[in-house]
Amino acid sequence: MNPLVWLADGMAARGHKPTFVITPHYGPLIEGRGYPWLPVGTKEDFIRVARDPRVWSRMHGTRMVIAGMVRTLPAYQQVMERVSGDFDLVVLSSLALGAASMAEAAKIPRITLHMQPGLFRSIYECPVFMEELTWLTRAPRWTKRLFFAMVDVLFWNAARSQLNNFRRGIALPPLRSFYDDALHGAEGVAALFPSWFAAPQPDWPRRVRQFGFPIASNSRPLSDCLENFLASGEPPVVWTHGSANFDIKDFQTWALEVSRELNLRCLLISLDPPATVSDSALHVGHARFEDLFPRCKAVVHHGGIGTTAKCIAAGVPQLIIPRSHDQPDNASRVVKLGLGQALSYHQTTTSQLAATLRHLLTSEIVSSHCSEFRQRVLGIDTLSDVLDWAEQIVMDSVRTKKPSATS
């Protein structure tokens, strides 16, 4: 949600009127920013899926997410049919494919925001899709091409078939490729990460335009609870394993044990609190990372792209413990840039975590790299670039629809 809110704030500042179509779980967040929103599904549906440990499985996580996307298709149809004529542009997250098809049917231009490089496969520089597939990044191009073809047949074609059933009901032609036509088929596709983090490849989809990270430049006050904790001692180490991850008992145990062993103050951020916390630890359910991270020693996290980008912008070392989805790939890129280290979630021990975190906190090389890349992030006005691009897509669409003078 954060990148969508980031873009909505920029659009509102230019006089546009954003409306969100979202799960009710995020309704209070959007209401707090003063935007109208329309519900897709129920909060209970979202929580039920988020609490399912299979969502974070290396083997089943993506399949679970796609199944959730398919279940929302009828709900998107009900919402978008009522309001589609009111909009000049539809801004999509990567898997908002129900909204994408409804916008296509209503002939409204679309832009898709892809936050993670893992969504862009390539036979040249290939993402790390999971820890067990690291070998694929070193494989010859013909091997990667064969692998992608197998993934399409064994996995993506089923999702394409279900999406095409939905499209048939709203009089749209079938999609030939889930990867090319569903994920990257909008009039504009934004890759919201800089080229030094993931360089563009010759076989990326043709409509892709690359920008920087979607980092908010304005600051907001932290909660009184957080301010009091930060002011009461040394900067803490932040431990967080995803804003929608409920399967975090092991992670919370590691956080408290490692913090005690290294005599560090511990700030835990998760939806569910741990059973107990020490006097030198604090748990909060939510915090704005742009404002929090610069005031911390380091961040231990799952490798989600939003958390990763905000660590880079804050100039703090990262210890990443990835589980699934885009997390292994983001972790690999952080390690290559010298901004932190990564450990396997399924093979990590408390002693290994403690030793790795101790090294990160004392490494002058890591500190230097963090400072260098922080300046790269802060020196770019990504929001203005994305807004100019989005407005141009709308204007191009309007010109295309206008009848010619001779017609």
C-alpha positions as CSV (number, residue, x, y, z in Angstrom):
1,M,0.0,0.0,0.0
2,N,2.8,2.5,0.8
3,P,3.9,3.1,-2.8
4,L,0.2,3.6,-3.9
5,V,-0.2,6.1,-1.1
6,W,3.1,7.8,-2.0
7,L,1.8,8.2,-5.6
8,A,-1.7,9.3,-4.5
9,D,-0.2,12.0,-2.3
10,G,1.7,13.3,-5.3
11,M,-1.3,13.2,-7.6
12,A,-3.4,15.0,-5.0
13,A,-0.8,17.8,-4.7
14,R,-1.2,18.3,-8.5
15,G,-5.0,18.6,-8.2
16,H,-6.0,15.1,-9.1
17,K,-8.5,13.1,-7.1
18,P,-7.3,9.6,-6.1
19,T,-9.8,6.9,-5.1
20,F,-8.6,3.6,-3.7
21,V,-10.1,0.2,-4.5
22,I,-8.6,-2.0,-1.7
23,T,-9.2,-4.7,0.9
24,P,-11.0,-3.2,3.9
25,H,-8.0,-4.3,6.0
26,Y,-6.3,-1.1,4.8
27,G,-9.3,1.1,4.9
28,P,-8.3,2.9,8.1
29,L,-4.9,3.8,6.6
30,I,-6.5,5.3,3.5
31,E,-9.2,7.2,5.6
32,G,-6.4,8.6,7.7
33,R,-4.9,10.2,4.6
34,G,-8.3,11.6,3.6
35,Y,-8.9,9.6,0.4
36,P,-12.2,7.8,-0.5
37,W,-12.0,4.1,-0.9
38,L,-14.1,1.2,-2.2
39,P,-13.9,-2.3,-0.7
40,V,-12.8,-5.5,-2.5
41,G,-13.5,-8.6,-0.4
42,T,-13.6,-8.5,3.4
43,K,-11.1,-7.9,6.1
44,E,-11.7,-11.4,7.3
45,D,-10.8,-12.8,3.9
46,F,-7.5,-10.9,4.0
47,I,-6.6,-11.9,7.6
48,R,-7.4,-15.6,6.9
49,V,-5.0,-15.7,3.9
50,A,-2.3,-13.6,5.7
51,R,-2.4,-16.0,8.7
52,D,-2.0,-19.1,6.5
53,P,1.7,-20.1,6.9
54,R,1.6,-21.5,3.3
55,V,1.6,-17.9,2.0
56,W,5.2,-17.6,3.1
57,S,6.2,-21.1,1.8
58,R,9.0,-21.2,-0.8
59,M,7.1,-23.8,-2.8
60,H,3.5,-22.7,-2.3
61,G,3.6,-19.0,-1.5
62,T,3.2,-17.6,-5.0
63,R,0.5,-20.1,-5.8
64,M,-1.4,-19.0,-2.7
65,V,-1.1,-15.4,-3.7
66,I,-2.3,-16.1,-7.3
67,A,-5.3,-18.1,-5.9
68,G,-6.2,-15.1,-3.8
69,M,-6.0,-12.8,-6.8
70,V,-8.4,-15.1,-8.7
71,R,-10.9,-15.1,-5.8
72,T,-11.1,-11.3,-6.0
73,L,-12.0,-11.1,-9.7
74,P,-15.8,-11.0,-9.2
75,A,-15.4,-8.4,-6.4
76,Y,-13.4,-6.1,-8.7
77,Q,-16.0,-6.5,-11.4
78,Q,-18.8,-5.4,-9.0
79,V,-16.9,-2.4,-7.8
80,M,-15.4,-1.2,-11.1
81,E,-18.6,-1.5,-13.1
82,R,-20.2,1.1,-10.8
83,V,-17.4,3.6,-11.0
84,S,-15.2,3.0,-14.0
85,G,-16.6,5.9,-16.0
86,D,-15.5,8.3,-13.3
87,F,-11.7,7.8,-13.8
88,D,-9.1,9.0,-16.3
89,L,-6.4,6.6,-15.1
90,V,-6.2,3.3,-13.2
91,V,-3.0,2.7,-11.1
92,L,-2.4,-1.0,-10.5
93,S,-0.2,-2.9,-8.1
94,S,1.4,-6.0,-9.7
95,L,-1.4,-8.5,-9.2
96,A,-4.5,-6.1,-9.4
97,L,-5.4,-8.0,-12.5
98,G,-9.2,-7.8,-12.0
99,A,-9.0,-4.0,-11.9
100,A,-6.7,-4.1,-14.9
101,S,-9.2,-6.0,-17.0
102,M,-12.1,-3.9,-16.0
103,A,-10.1,-0.7,-16.9
104,E,-9.3,-2.3,-20.3
105,A,-12.9,-3.0,-20.9
106,A,-13.8,0.6,-20.0
107,K,-11.0,1.9,-22.2
108,I,-9.3,3.7,-19.3
109,P,-5.5,3.9,-19.5
110,R,-3.6,1.8,-17.0
111,I,-0.2,2.0,-15.3
112,T,1.3,-0.9,-13.3
113,L,3.7,-0.3,-10.5
114,H,6.2,-3.1,-10.1
115,M,8.3,-2.5,-6.9
116,Q,10.6,-5.6,-7.1
117,P,13.1,-6.7,-9.8
118,G,12.0,-10.3,-9.2
119,L,9.0,-9.6,-11.5
120,F,11.3,-9.1,-14.5
121,R,12.7,-12.4,-15.7
122,S,15.6,-12.4,-18.1
123,I,17.8,-14.8,-19.9
124,Y,20.6,-12.3,-19.3
125,E,20.7,-11.3,-15.6
126,C,18.2,-13.5,-14.0
127,P,16.6,-12.8,-10.6
128,V,17.0,-15.2,-7.7
129,F,13.5,-16.7,-7.5
130,M,14.3,-18.8,-4.5
131,E,17.4,-20.0,-2.6
132,E,17.3,-23.4,-4.3
133,L,17.4,-21.7,-7.7
134,T,20.5,-19.5,-7.3
135,W,22.2,-21.8,-9.8
136,L,19.9,-20.4,-12.5
137,T,21.6,-17.0,-12.3
138,R,24.8,-18.7,-13.6
139,A,23.2,-21.0,-16.1
140,P,23.5,-20.5,-19.9
141,R,20.8,-18.5,-21.7
142,W,19.2,-21.5,-23.3
143,T,18.7,-23.1,-19.8
144,K,17.0,-20.0,-18.5
145,R,14.7,-19.8,-21.6
146,L,13.8,-23.5,-21.1
147,F,13.1,-22.9,-17.4
148,F,10.8,-19.9,-18.1
149,A,8.9,-22.0,-20.7
150,M,8.4,-24.8,-18.1
151,V,7.2,-22.3,-15.5
152,D,4.7,-20.9,-18.0
153,V,3.3,-24.4,-18.7
154,L,3.3,-25.8,-15.2
155,F,2.3,-22.6,-13.3
156,W,1.4,-19.4,-15.1
157,N,-0.9,-21.0,-17.8
158,A,-3.3,-22.1,-15.1
159,A,-3.6,-18.5,-13.8
160,R,-3.9,-17.2,-17.4
161,S,-6.8,-19.6,-18.0
162,Q,-8.7,-18.5,-14.9
163,L,-8.1,-14.8,-15.8
164,N,-9.3,-15.4,-19.4
165,N,-12.5,-17.0,-18.1
166,F,-13.1,-13.7,-16.2
167,R,-12.2,-11.6,-19.3
168,R,-14.6,-13.6,-21.5
169,G,-17.4,-12.5,-19.2
170,I,-16.6,-8.9,-19.8
171,A,-16.2,-9.2,-23.6
172,L,-12.4,-9.0,-23.6
173,P,-10.1,-11.1,-25.8
174,P,-8.0,-13.8,-24.1
175,L,-4.5,-13.2,-23.0
176,R,-1.8,-15.2,-24.8
177,S,0.8,-14.9,-22.1
178,F,0.4,-14.3,-18.4
179,Y,3.8,-12.8,-18.0
180,D,3.7,-10.5,-21.1
181,D,0.0,-9.6,-21.3
182,A,-1.2,-9.8,-17.7
183,L,1.8,-8.7,-15.5
184,H,3.2,-6.3,-18.1
185,G,0.3,-5.5,-20.4
186,A,-0.7,-2.0,-19.2
187,E,-0.2,1.1,-21.2
188,G,2.6,2.0,-18.9
189,V,4.7,-0.3,-16.7
190,A,6.9,1.3,-14.0
191,A,9.9,-0.4,-12.5
192,L,10.2,1.4,-9.2
193,F,13.9,0.6,-8.4
194,P,17.1,2.2,-9.7
195,S,19.3,0.7,-12.3
196,W,22.2,0.3,-9.9
197,F,19.9,-2.0,-7.8
198,A,18.7,-4.0,-10.9
199,A,20.0,-3.0,-14.3
200,P,17.5,-3.1,-17.2
201,Q,17.9,-6.1,-19.5
202,P,17.5,-6.4,-23.3
203,D,14.5,-8.8,-23.0
204,W,12.5,-6.8,-20.5
205,P,8.9,-6.0,-21.7
206,R,8.9,-3.1,-24.1
207,R,6.6,-0.8,-22.1
208,V,8.7,-0.8,-19.0
209,R,10.2,2.5,-17.8
210,Q,12.6,2.5,-14.9
211,F,12.5,5.0,-12.0
212,G,14.0,5.2,-8.5
213,F,12.6,3.8,-5.3
214,P,9.3,5.2,-4.1
215,I,10.6,6.8,-0.9
216,A,8.5,9.6,0.7
217,S,10.6,12.7,1.1
218,N,8.4,14.4,3.7
219,S,8.8,13.5,7.4
220,R,6.0,12.7,9.9
221,P,6.2,12.5,13.7
222,L,6.5,9.1,15.2
223,S,4.1,7.9,17.9
224,D,4.8,9.1,21.5
225,C,5.5,5.5,22.5
226,L,8.3,5.3,19.9
227,E,9.7,8.7,20.6
228,N,9.9,7.9,24.3
229,F,11.7,4.6,23.6
230,L,14.2,6.1,21.2
231,A,15.0,8.9,23.6
232,S,15.5,6.6,26.5
233,G,18.8,5.0,25.4
234,E,21.1,3.9,22.6
235,P,19.6,3.6,19.1
236,P,17.9,0.2,18.8
237,V,18.1,-2.5,16.2
238,V,14.8,-2.9,14.4
239,W,13.4,-6.4,13.8
240,T,10.5,-6.8,11.4
241,H,9.5,-9.7,9.1
242,G,6.7,-8.2,7.0
243,S,3.7,-6.0,7.5
244,A,1.3,-8.8,6.7
245,N,3.2,-11.8,8.2
246,F,1.7,-13.4,11.2
247,D,4.0,-16.5,11.2
248,I,6.8,-14.8,13.2
249,K,7.2,-16.7,16.5
250,D,10.7,-18.0,15.5
251,F,11.7,-14.6,14.3
252,Q,10.6,-12.8,17.5
253,T,12.5,-15.4,19.6
254,W,15.6,-14.8,17.6
255,A,15.2,-11.0,18.0
256,L,15.0,-11.1,21.8
257,E,17.7,-13.7,22.3
258,V,20.2,-12.0,19.9
259,S,19.5,-8.6,21.4
260,R,20.1,-10.0,24.9
261,E,23.4,-11.7,23.8
262,L,24.7,-8.6,22.1
263,N,23.4,-6.2,24.8
264,L,21.4,-4.3,22.2
265,R,18.1,-2.5,22.5
266,C,15.4,-4.2,20.4
267,L,12.5,-2.7,18.5
268,L,10.1,-5.4,17.3
269,I,7.5,-4.4,14.6
270,S,4.8,-6.9,13.8
271,L,1.0,-7.3,13.8
272,D,1.1,-9.8,16.6
273,P,3.1,-9.0,19.7
274,P,5.5,-11.5,21.4
275,A,4.5,-13.2,24.6
276,T,6.9,-11.2,26.7
277,V,9.5,-8.4,26.1
278,S,12.4,-7.3,28.2
279,D,12.9,-3.8,29.6
280,S,15.3,-3.0,26.7
281,A,12.8,-4.1,24.1
282,L,9.6,-2.5,22.7
283,H,7.0,-4.0,20.4
284,V,4.8,-1.8,18.1
285,G,2.4,-2.9,15.4
286,H,3.3,-0.2,12.8
287,A,5.9,2.5,12.2
288,R,6.7,4.7,9.3
289,F,10.1,3.4,8.2
290,E,11.3,6.5,6.4
291,D,11.2,8.4,9.8
292,L,12.3,5.5,12.0
293,F,15.2,3.8,10.3
294,P,17.6,6.8,10.2
295,R,17.4,6.7,14.0
296,C,18.4,3.0,14.4
297,K,21.7,1.0,14.3
298,A,20.5,-1.6,11.9
299,V,17.5,-3.5,10.6
300,V,16.9,-7.2,10.6
301,H,14.1,-8.0,8.2
302,H,12.6,-10.4,5.6
303,G,13.8,-8.7,2.5
304,G,10.6,-7.2,1.2
305,I,11.4,-4.5,-1.3
306,G,9.8,-1.7,0.6
307,T,11.7,-2.4,3.8
308,T,14.9,-3.0,1.7
309,A,14.6,0.4,-0.1
310,K,13.9,2.3,3.1
311,C,17.0,0.8,4.7
312,I,19.1,1.9,1.8
313,A,17.5,5.4,2.0
314,A,18.3,5.6,5.7
315,G,21.9,4.4,5.3
316,V,21.6,1.6,7.8
317,P,23.1,-1.9,7.6
318,Q,20.6,-4.8,6.8
319,L,20.6,-8.4,7.9
320,I,18.0,-10.1,5.7
321,I,16.4,-13.5,6.5
322,P,14.3,-14.1,3.4
323,R,11.5,-16.7,3.1
324,S,9.8,-16.5,-0.2
325,H,8.4,-14.4,-3.1
326,D,10.8,-11.6,-4.1
327,Q,12.7,-11.7,-0.8
328,P,15.7,-14.0,-1.8
329,D,16.3,-11.8,-4.9
330,N,16.3,-8.5,-2.9
331,A,18.6,-10.1,-0.3
332,S,21.0,-11.2,-3.0
333,R,21.2,-7.6,-4.4
334,V,21.8,-6.1,-1.0
335,V,24.7,-8.4,-0.4
336,K,26.2,-7.7,-3.8
337,L,26.1,-4.0,-3.1
338,G,27.8,-4.5,0.2
339,L,24.9,-3.0,2.2
340,G,24.4,-6.0,4.5
341,Q,24.2,-9.8,4.8
342,A,21.6,-12.5,4.3
343,L,21.0,-15.8,6.2
344,S,18.7,-18.7,5.3
345,Y,15.5,-18.7,7.3
346,H,15.4,-22.4,7.5
347,Q,19.0,-22.9,8.6
348,T,19.7,-19.9,10.8
349,T,20.7,-20.3,14.4
350,T,20.8,-17.7,17.2
351,S,24.6,-17.9,17.4
352,Q,24.9,-17.4,13.6
353,L,22.5,-14.4,13.8
354,A,24.4,-12.9,16.6
355,A,27.8,-13.2,14.9
356,T,26.5,-11.8,11.6
357,L,24.8,-8.9,13.3
358,R,27.9,-8.1,15.4
359,H,30.0,-8.0,12.2
360,L,27.5,-5.7,10.4
361,L,27.4,-3.2,13.3
362,T,31.2,-3.0,13.4
363,S,32.1,-3.1,9.7
364,E,33.5,0.2,8.4
365,I,33.2,-1.2,4.8
366,V,29.5,-1.8,5.2
367,S,29.0,1.6,6.9
368,S,30.8,3.3,4.0
369,H,28.7,1.5,1.4
370,C,25.5,2.4,3.2
371,S,26.4,6.1,3.3
372,E,27.3,6.0,-0.4
373,F,24.0,4.5,-1.6
374,R,22.0,6.6,0.8
375,Q,23.1,9.7,-1.1
376,R,22.2,8.0,-4.4
377,V,18.6,7.5,-3.2
378,L,18.1,10.9,-1.7
379,G,19.4,12.7,-4.8
380,I,16.6,11.6,-7.1
381,D,13.0,13.1,-7.3
382,T,11.3,9.9,-8.3
383,L,7.8,11.1,-7.5
384,S,7.9,14.0,-9.9
385,D,9.3,11.7,-12.7
386,V,6.5,9.1,-12.2
387,L,3.8,11.8,-12.0
388,D,5.0,13.4,-15.3
389,W,5.1,10.0,-17.0
390,A,1.6,9.1,-15.7
391,E,0.1,12.4,-16.8
392,Q,1.7,12.0,-20.2
393,I,0.0,8.5,-20.6
394,V,-3.4,10.1,-19.8
395,M,-2.8,12.9,-22.3
396,D,-1.7,10.4,-25.0
397,S,-4.9,8.4,-24.4
398,V,-7.1,11.5,-24.7
399,R,-5.4,12.5,-28.0
400,T,-5.9,9.0,-29.4
401,K,-9.6,9.0,-28.5
402,K,-10.3,12.4,-30.1
403,P,-11.9,12.2,-33.5
404,S,-9.8,13.8,-36.3
405,A,-10.8,17.0,-38.0
406,T,-11.8,15.2,-41.2
407,S,-13.8,12.4,-39.6
